[in-house]
Every structure is written in C-alpha cells, then in structure tokens.
C-alpha cells in the first residue's frame, strides 16, 4: 500500500511518515494540494490536511473527486461540525481531527483501503432499475430519469449495498461493516451525513426508508 501524506506542517508530516513507515506502509509526503492532483494515480490512500498553503483542502478534495475515486481521509485540526459535514459531502471517505492516535489512523487507513479493494471487485447484474432510477454496479454509475447522478465513493457503496437486497432491512452495523470495513471505525454521524447526501442526490427520498432504531431499507 502507498499512502500520500498531504501536510504542510513539517513536524506533523514527519511524525506520520515515520509512524506509517514503522508499520511497513510506503508514504510520499507533499505540502501542496496541486502536487496531489498531479500525482493521485500513484497512491492507494490519501491523508489530506485542509489547511494547505496553495489551495484549501476542501477545494483539493472536490477537484480530486472529479477524476479519481482514491480513498481520502481528511486529517485536520478543523473540528467544527460544519467543516466535518462539508468534508464528507465533498467526497472524503473518513475524517480525523488532529492529533490522531497512530493506532486509530492505521485502522482507518486499512479500513478505507479494504473497502476500495472490495468495491473494485464488485460483481452483479449490469444494471438494476427501480422506476426511473438506474444503478450499474459494474460501471458504478447512477441515472435518475435518464440524467447521470454524481455520487461520492461512499455514497455509491451505501447505495450498492441497499439495492443488492431491495426490500430487506439493513442494519446500521451491517452498512458500516460493508462500507468502512469495521463498524467500530466508522461513526453513526458519518453514516448519517453520507446517507443524507445520497437521498438528496437521488431526489427519490422515499426509496430509502429509515427503520428507527435499526437501519435502512431500499423500497424503490
């Protein structure tokens, strides 16, 4: 696994690079967002700070998501709820506030990497149709009323799991295990933010039923 560490603070970056290196994870450190955008194909996971000297990290994330599905973990000092939500909705797979404990950081890196590897191997019918909603699990595309809908990697993974078993109740724990790889790594708030984004983009909120105290069901 090769991890990009996009961090302009030399002390923080060195600590992360050294810690990951001790666990046999290859890293490449860069301090500018523009460097990541030019080299994103080289990496399996990205650790992205939001306070970069050339571009705001959220801007970097949005630009990256136009061309790549590489897993991104935002690692930043910004801990206000609005920024967390914006980061997740902009396409981050996970969000950690500095200072992060190395054991937790490693677990989250491994989790998003497993999820990305599992999604890459997804098999199933070429297209699943529910009314005017069309989902291709193979191509990872979604169309509503014939128009393409752009989903983040996490949003698509949630949708894919729901439409694989339409009508079946899926627990929050099952979704978090499937998408993040470990229910104890993901958080309920993270799941809710991504689910809200998915519902908004599909414009068919009634297709995803909330089962209070349990989880969700695809009813399309």
Secondary structure, DSSP 8 states (H G I E B T S, - for coil): -EEEEE-S-HHHHHHHHHHHHHTT-EEEEES-HHHHHHHGGG-SEEEE-SB-SSSBHHHHHHHHHTT---EEEEEES---HHHHHHHHHTT-SEEEESS--HHHHHHHHHHHHHHHHHHHT----S-EEETTEEEETTTTEEEETTEEE---HHHHHHHHHHHHTTT-EEEHHHHHHHHHS-TTTS-HHHHHHHHHHHHHHHT-GGGEEEETTTEEEE--
